[in-house]
Amino acid sequence: MKSVLNKLGPGILYAGAAIGVSHLVQSTRAGAVFGFYLIGIVILTNIIKYPFFELSPIYTSKKKKNLLEGYLDLHSFVLVIFLLIMLSTFLIIVSAITLVTAGLATLLIPVNISLNTWIIIMAVFAVTVIYFGHYKYLKVFTRYVVLSLTVFTVIAVVLAFSEAREFSFYLGNPLDLNNALDLAFLLALIGWMPAPMELSAWHSTWAMAEKKIPEYKDAMFDFKAGYWGTMVLSVGFLTLGAIVMFGSGESFSKSPVNFAGQLVNLFTAQFGAWSYFIIAFAAFATMISTMLTGFDAHPRVLSEGYRFLRGKPRDRSIRRLEIALLLISGIGAVIILSFFSDNIKALVDFATIVSFLAAAMLSVINFLVAYRLHKEGLYPKGWIRWVLMILGIAGLISLSVIYLRLKFGL
């Protein structure tokens, strides 16, 4: 077991970054609002997106280079596009994650301070830990948090099934793609399911931070464990939302604090009141790991991308840029949340829809890098990956066009 756990590195960080908002918030909301109607969409999204994310461990282990360098090899303009997408979304993403984490902190820690104060505390905590901390400790912390939450979730789902009086996978409200609100929720769900497309570059950058770049076999084991583990958890959270909340007349609150309480109650309804603080702590620790990986990844990836564009070595100037971006992350999140802290749904939906619209372009970029690897004889053989990528690109572009037409009358 120790040997297996030691193989979990960048893949488990990927899982830690992915599980937070997309699973605790979006998957649970999907089940609570639509029952099991979207379970197929969740599973299909994970399957279709797999080759785009899998490109990271393939490229890094085969080429011994960062995926960002693969973007640069296509053309410097491609890397510039990626960095611009990252710059346009990173403050929104870290803000959404910080808000959910602060809501859980308010619920769990019995200190009479406001949500806005908790937001500041969480932002300062994240910036401090990433500045003074080390990649190794972030990896170890995330590893055990993700494994613990997985165990809790699987047990809770089994108990929910055993106690459900009525159960049917067909139970649910249909989704109307001609309805802007329904379509917006679908895009928000897909946008961060299992994670924003930018995480392919995050994963590669974390892999390059390892003392020794993992070999192909170990890299794929690590990645698959993290990726498919996140799919199991997304289905688990949707199931809890569907069984416990769907049709009950209860809906998730816009307030981050109340939302956090409802989320924890999904578990305690199965385990019993005694488990309240255990589950709250598990959810809080999960969001802490998601927040830390988010605050770590954005400055790290943006500074590395700049370094590759300039053809510079990793020197003090790159480290100073990384620190500056880390501070901007913390300050920017606090400023944004001073306007959005009273409506968790609006902020999360906005962040995930922006990520979805960016995903169409990023999927094309990853496809081109995969094709270049194929021409070099370094990409795995088989047609299924190419079919999934083509379906993914077509689906992302089609849904983006439909949404923009409904939203802006184009």
C-alpha positions as CSV (number, residue, x, y, z in Angstrom):
1,M,0.0,0.0,0.0
2,K,2.8,2.4,0.8
3,S,4.4,1.7,-2.5
4,V,1.1,2.4,-4.3
5,L,0.6,5.6,-2.4
6,N,4.1,6.8,-3.2
7,K,3.3,6.6,-6.9
8,L,0.4,9.1,-6.5
9,G,1.9,12.5,-7.3
10,P,0.7,14.9,-10.0
11,G,-2.3,12.8,-10.6
12,I,-3.5,13.1,-7.0
13,L,-2.9,16.9,-7.2
14,Y,-5.0,16.9,-10.3
15,A,-7.8,15.1,-8.3
16,G,-7.4,17.5,-5.4
17,A,-7.8,20.4,-7.8
18,A,-10.8,18.8,-9.6
19,I,-12.9,17.5,-6.8
20,G,-13.6,20.8,-5.1
21,V,-16.2,23.0,-6.7
22,S,-17.1,20.7,-9.7
23,H,-18.0,17.8,-7.4
24,L,-19.0,19.2,-4.0
25,V,-21.1,22.0,-5.6
26,Q,-22.0,21.3,-9.2
27,S,-22.5,17.5,-9.2
28,T,-24.5,17.7,-6.0
29,R,-26.7,20.5,-7.4
30,A,-27.2,18.4,-10.6
31,G,-28.7,15.6,-8.5
32,A,-30.7,17.9,-6.3
33,V,-32.3,19.8,-9.2
34,F,-32.5,17.2,-12.0
35,G,-32.4,13.9,-10.1
36,F,-30.6,11.3,-12.1
37,Y,-31.4,12.9,-15.4
38,L,-27.8,14.2,-15.8
39,I,-25.9,11.2,-14.6
40,G,-25.3,10.0,-18.2
41,I,-24.0,13.5,-19.1
42,V,-21.6,13.5,-16.2
43,I,-20.2,10.0,-17.1
44,L,-20.0,10.8,-20.8
45,T,-18.3,14.2,-20.1
46,N,-15.6,12.4,-18.1
47,I,-15.1,9.8,-20.8
48,I,-14.9,12.2,-23.7
49,K,-12.6,14.7,-22.0
50,Y,-10.2,11.9,-20.9
51,P,-7.9,12.1,-24.0
52,F,-7.4,15.8,-23.6
53,F,-6.2,15.5,-20.0
54,E,-4.4,12.2,-20.6
55,L,-2.2,14.1,-23.1
56,S,-0.3,15.6,-20.1
57,P,1.2,12.5,-18.6
58,I,1.9,11.1,-22.1
59,Y,3.7,14.2,-23.3
60,T,5.6,14.8,-20.1
61,S,6.8,11.2,-19.6
62,K,7.6,10.6,-23.3
63,K,9.2,14.0,-24.1
64,K,10.5,14.8,-20.6
65,K,9.2,18.3,-21.2
66,N,6.3,20.5,-20.0
67,L,3.1,20.4,-22.1
68,L,3.5,24.2,-22.3
69,E,6.6,23.6,-24.4
70,G,4.3,21.5,-26.7
71,Y,2.1,24.5,-27.1
72,L,5.2,26.6,-27.9
73,D,6.4,24.0,-30.5
74,L,3.1,24.4,-32.4
75,H,3.6,28.2,-32.5
76,S,4.5,30.9,-30.0
77,F,1.0,32.4,-30.7
78,V,-0.6,29.1,-29.4
79,L,1.2,29.5,-26.0
80,V,0.2,33.1,-25.9
81,I,-3.5,32.2,-26.4
82,F,-3.2,29.6,-23.6
83,L,-1.7,32.1,-21.2
84,L,-4.3,34.8,-22.1
85,I,-7.0,32.2,-21.3
86,M,-5.3,31.5,-18.0
87,L,-5.0,35.2,-17.2
88,S,-8.7,35.8,-18.0
89,T,-10.0,33.0,-15.8
90,F,-7.5,32.5,-12.9
91,L,-8.9,35.2,-10.6
92,I,-12.5,33.9,-11.2
93,I,-11.5,30.3,-10.4
94,V,-9.5,31.0,-7.2
95,S,-12.3,33.3,-6.1
96,A,-15.0,30.6,-6.5
97,I,-12.8,28.1,-4.7
98,T,-12.0,30.5,-1.8
99,L,-15.7,31.3,-1.4
100,V,-16.7,27.7,-1.0
101,T,-13.8,27.1,1.4
102,A,-14.7,30.1,3.5
103,G,-18.3,29.0,3.7
104,L,-17.3,25.6,5.1
105,A,-14.9,27.3,7.5
106,T,-17.8,29.5,8.9
107,L,-19.8,26.3,9.4
108,L,-17.1,24.2,11.0
109,I,-15.1,26.6,13.2
110,P,-17.1,28.1,16.1
111,V,-15.7,31.6,15.9
112,N,-18.1,34.6,15.6
113,I,-16.7,36.3,12.6
114,S,-18.2,37.3,9.3
115,L,-18.0,35.4,6.0
116,N,-16.0,38.3,4.4
117,T,-13.4,38.0,7.2
118,W,-13.2,34.2,6.6
119,I,-12.6,35.0,2.9
120,I,-9.6,37.2,3.8
121,I,-8.3,34.6,6.3
122,M,-8.5,31.8,3.7
123,A,-6.8,33.9,1.0
124,V,-4.0,34.9,3.4
125,F,-3.7,31.3,4.5
126,A,-3.4,30.0,0.9
127,V,-0.9,32.6,-0.1
128,T,1.3,32.0,3.0
129,V,1.3,28.2,2.7
130,I,2.2,28.3,-1.0
131,Y,4.9,31.0,-0.5
132,F,6.6,29.2,2.4
133,G,5.4,25.6,1.7
134,H,6.8,23.0,-0.6
135,Y,5.4,20.9,-3.4
136,K,6.1,17.7,-1.6
137,Y,4.0,18.6,1.4
138,L,1.1,19.8,-0.8
139,K,1.2,16.4,-2.5
140,V,1.2,14.4,0.7
141,F,-1.7,16.4,2.2
142,T,-3.8,16.2,-0.9
143,R,-3.2,12.4,-1.2
144,Y,-4.8,11.6,2.2
145,V,-7.6,14.1,1.9
146,V,-8.7,12.8,-1.5
147,L,-8.6,9.2,-0.3
148,S,-10.5,10.0,2.9
149,L,-13.3,11.8,1.1
150,T,-13.6,9.0,-1.4
151,V,-14.2,6.5,1.4
152,F,-16.8,8.7,3.1
153,T,-18.6,9.3,-0.2
154,V,-18.7,5.7,-1.3
155,I,-20.1,4.6,2.1
156,A,-22.6,7.5,2.2
157,V,-23.9,6.5,-1.3
158,V,-24.3,2.8,-0.3
159,L,-26.2,3.8,2.8
160,A,-28.4,6.2,0.8
161,F,-29.3,3.4,-1.6
162,S,-30.1,1.1,1.2
163,E,-32.5,3.6,2.9
164,A,-34.1,5.1,-0.2
165,R,-37.8,4.2,-0.3
166,E,-38.1,4.9,-4.0
167,F,-35.3,4.7,-6.5
168,S,-35.1,4.9,-10.2
169,F,-32.3,6.0,-12.6
170,Y,-35.1,7.5,-14.7
171,L,-36.3,9.7,-11.9
172,G,-35.6,13.3,-12.7
173,N,-36.5,16.6,-14.4
174,P,-35.7,16.8,-18.1
175,L,-33.3,19.5,-19.3
176,D,-34.5,22.0,-21.9
177,L,-31.7,23.2,-24.1
178,N,-34.0,26.0,-25.4
179,N,-34.1,27.4,-21.9
180,A,-31.2,29.7,-21.2
181,L,-31.1,28.8,-17.5
182,D,-31.1,25.1,-18.1
183,L,-28.4,25.4,-20.8
184,A,-26.3,27.7,-18.6
185,F,-26.4,25.1,-15.8
186,L,-25.5,22.3,-18.2
187,L,-22.5,24.3,-19.5
188,A,-21.5,25.1,-15.9
189,L,-21.6,21.4,-15.0
190,I,-19.6,20.3,-18.1
191,G,-17.2,23.3,-17.8
192,W,-15.6,21.9,-14.6
193,M,-16.4,18.3,-15.1
194,P,-14.1,16.7,-14.1
195,A,-12.0,19.9,-14.1
196,P,-11.2,23.0,-16.3
197,M,-9.3,22.1,-19.4
198,E,-6.4,24.2,-18.2
199,L,-5.6,21.4,-15.7
200,S,-3.9,19.4,-18.4
201,A,-1.1,22.0,-18.3
202,W,-1.3,22.2,-14.5
203,H,-0.7,18.4,-14.3
204,S,2.3,18.6,-16.6
205,T,3.9,21.5,-14.6
206,W,3.4,19.6,-11.3
207,A,5.1,16.5,-13.0
208,M,8.1,18.6,-14.0
209,A,8.3,19.8,-10.4
210,E,9.0,16.2,-9.3
211,K,12.6,15.4,-8.4
212,K,12.5,12.7,-11.0
213,I,10.1,12.9,-13.9
214,P,7.8,9.8,-13.7
215,E,8.3,7.1,-16.4
216,Y,5.4,6.5,-18.7
217,K,4.0,3.5,-16.8
218,D,4.1,5.2,-13.4
219,A,2.8,8.5,-14.9
220,M,-0.2,6.8,-16.4
221,F,-1.0,4.8,-13.2
222,D,-0.9,8.0,-11.2
223,F,-3.0,10.0,-13.7
224,K,-5.6,7.3,-14.2
225,A,-6.0,6.8,-10.4
226,G,-6.7,10.5,-10.0
227,Y,-8.9,10.9,-13.1
228,W,-11.2,8.0,-12.8
229,G,-11.3,8.5,-9.0
230,T,-12.8,12.0,-9.6
231,M,-15.4,10.5,-11.9
232,V,-16.5,8.0,-9.2
233,L,-16.8,10.9,-6.8
234,S,-18.8,13.1,-9.3
235,V,-21.3,10.2,-9.7
236,G,-21.4,9.8,-5.9
237,F,-22.2,13.4,-5.2
238,L,-24.9,13.5,-7.9
239,T,-26.4,10.4,-6.4
240,L,-26.5,11.9,-2.9
241,G,-28.2,15.0,-4.3
242,A,-30.7,13.0,-6.2
243,I,-31.7,10.6,-3.4
244,V,-31.6,12.9,-0.5
245,M,-32.7,16.3,-2.0
246,F,-34.5,15.7,-5.3
247,G,-38.3,16.0,-4.9
248,S,-38.0,17.0,-1.2
249,G,-39.0,20.6,-1.9
250,E,-35.6,21.7,-0.6
251,S,-33.2,23.6,-2.9
252,F,-29.6,24.7,-2.3
253,S,-29.2,28.2,-0.8
254,K,-27.4,31.1,-2.5
255,S,-25.7,31.8,0.8
256,P,-22.2,30.1,1.0
257,V,-22.7,29.3,4.7
258,N,-26.2,27.8,4.3
259,F,-25.0,25.9,1.2
260,A,-22.1,24.4,3.2
261,G,-24.6,23.3,5.9
262,Q,-26.8,21.6,3.3
263,L,-23.9,19.9,1.7
264,V,-22.7,18.4,5.0
265,N,-26.3,17.4,5.9
266,L,-26.4,15.2,2.8
267,F,-23.8,13.0,4.5
268,T,-25.1,13.2,8.0
269,A,-28.6,12.2,6.8
270,Q,-26.9,8.8,6.0
271,F,-24.4,8.5,8.8
272,G,-26.2,10.2,11.7
273,A,-25.8,13.4,13.6
274,W,-22.7,12.1,15.4
275,S,-20.8,12.4,12.1
276,Y,-21.5,16.1,11.5
277,F,-18.1,17.5,12.4
278,I,-16.2,14.5,10.8
279,I,-17.9,15.1,7.5
280,A,-17.7,18.9,7.8
281,F,-14.0,18.5,8.4
282,A,-13.5,16.1,5.5
283,A,-15.3,18.5,3.1
284,F,-13.4,21.5,4.5
285,A,-10.1,19.7,4.1
286,T,-11.0,18.8,0.5
287,M,-11.7,22.4,-0.3
288,I,-8.5,23.4,1.4
289,S,-6.6,21.1,-0.9
290,T,-8.5,22.4,-3.9
291,M,-7.8,26.0,-2.8
292,L,-4.1,25.3,-2.3
293,T,-3.7,23.5,-5.6
294,G,-5.4,26.4,-7.3
295,F,-3.3,29.1,-5.7
296,D,-0.2,27.0,-6.4
297,A,-1.0,26.1,-10.1
298,H,-1.9,29.5,-11.6
299,P,1.3,31.4,-10.6
300,R,3.4,28.4,-11.4
301,V,2.0,27.7,-14.8
302,L,1.8,31.4,-15.9
303,S,5.4,32.1,-14.8
304,E,6.6,28.9,-16.6
305,G,4.7,29.9,-19.7
306,Y,6.3,33.3,-19.7
307,R,9.7,31.7,-19.2
308,F,9.3,29.4,-22.2
309,L,8.1,32.3,-24.4
310,R,11.2,34.3,-23.4
311,G,13.5,31.3,-23.6
312,K,14.8,32.1,-20.1
313,P,16.2,29.7,-17.4
314,R,14.3,29.4,-14.1
315,D,16.1,32.2,-12.3
316,R,15.2,34.7,-9.6
317,S,13.2,36.9,-12.0
318,I,10.8,34.0,-12.7
319,R,10.5,33.3,-9.0
320,R,9.7,37.0,-8.4
321,L,7.0,36.8,-11.1
322,E,5.5,33.7,-9.5
323,I,5.4,35.5,-6.1
324,A,3.8,38.5,-7.7
325,L,1.1,36.4,-9.4
326,L,0.5,34.6,-6.1
327,L,-0.1,37.9,-4.3
328,I,-2.4,39.0,-7.1
329,S,-4.4,35.8,-6.7
330,G,-5.0,36.5,-3.0
331,I,-5.8,40.2,-3.3
332,G,-7.9,39.7,-6.5
333,A,-10.0,36.9,-4.8
334,V,-10.7,39.2,-1.8
335,I,-11.8,42.1,-4.1
336,I,-14.0,40.0,-6.3
337,L,-15.6,38.3,-3.4
338,S,-16.4,41.6,-1.8
339,F,-19.1,41.8,-4.6
340,F,-20.1,38.2,-5.0
341,S,-19.9,36.7,-1.5
342,D,-23.7,36.7,-1.0
343,N,-24.4,34.5,-4.0
344,I,-22.3,31.4,-4.4
345,K,-24.4,30.0,-7.3
346,A,-23.9,33.1,-9.4
347,L,-20.1,33.1,-9.0
348,V,-19.6,29.4,-9.4
349,D,-21.8,29.3,-12.5
350,F,-20.0,32.3,-14.0
351,A,-16.6,30.8,-13.4
352,T,-17.6,27.4,-14.8
353,I,-19.3,28.9,-17.9
354,V,-16.2,30.9,-18.7
355,S,-14.1,27.8,-18.3
356,F,-16.5,25.9,-20.6
357,L,-16.2,28.5,-23.4
358,A,-12.4,28.5,-23.1
359,A,-12.4,24.7,-23.2
360,A,-13.4,24.5,-26.9
361,M,-10.2,26.4,-27.9
362,L,-8.0,24.4,-25.5
363,S,-9.4,21.1,-26.7
364,V,-8.3,22.0,-30.3
365,I,-4.8,23.0,-29.0
366,N,-4.4,19.7,-27.1
367,F,-5.6,17.8,-30.2
368,L,-2.9,19.4,-32.3
369,V,-0.2,18.6,-29.8
370,A,-1.5,15.0,-29.7
371,Y,-1.3,14.8,-33.5
372,R,2.2,16.0,-33.5
373,L,3.2,13.4,-30.9
374,H,1.5,10.8,-33.2
375,K,3.6,11.9,-36.1
376,E,6.7,11.5,-33.9
377,G,5.6,7.9,-33.0
378,L,5.2,8.8,-29.3
379,Y,1.4,8.8,-29.0
380,P,-0.4,5.5,-28.0
381,K,-1.9,3.6,-30.9
382,G,-5.6,3.1,-31.3
383,W,-8.5,4.9,-32.9
384,I,-10.7,5.4,-29.8
385,R,-8.8,8.4,-28.5
386,W,-9.1,10.2,-31.8
387,V,-12.9,9.6,-31.9
388,L,-13.3,10.8,-28.4
389,M,-11.3,14.0,-29.1
390,I,-13.2,14.8,-32.3
391,L,-16.5,14.2,-30.5
392,G,-15.3,16.4,-27.6
393,I,-14.3,19.3,-29.9
394,A,-17.5,19.1,-31.9
395,G,-19.6,19.0,-28.7
396,L,-17.8,21.8,-27.0
397,I,-18.0,24.1,-30.0
398,S,-21.7,23.2,-30.7
399,L,-22.8,23.9,-27.1
400,S,-20.8,27.1,-27.0
401,V,-22.5,28.4,-30.2
402,I,-26.0,27.4,-28.9
403,Y,-25.3,29.2,-25.6
404,L,-24.0,32.4,-27.2
405,R,-27.0,32.5,-29.6
406,L,-29.4,32.2,-26.7
407,K,-27.5,34.6,-24.5
408,F,-26.8,37.3,-27.0
409,G,-29.3,36.6,-29.8
410,L,-26.5,35.9,-32.3
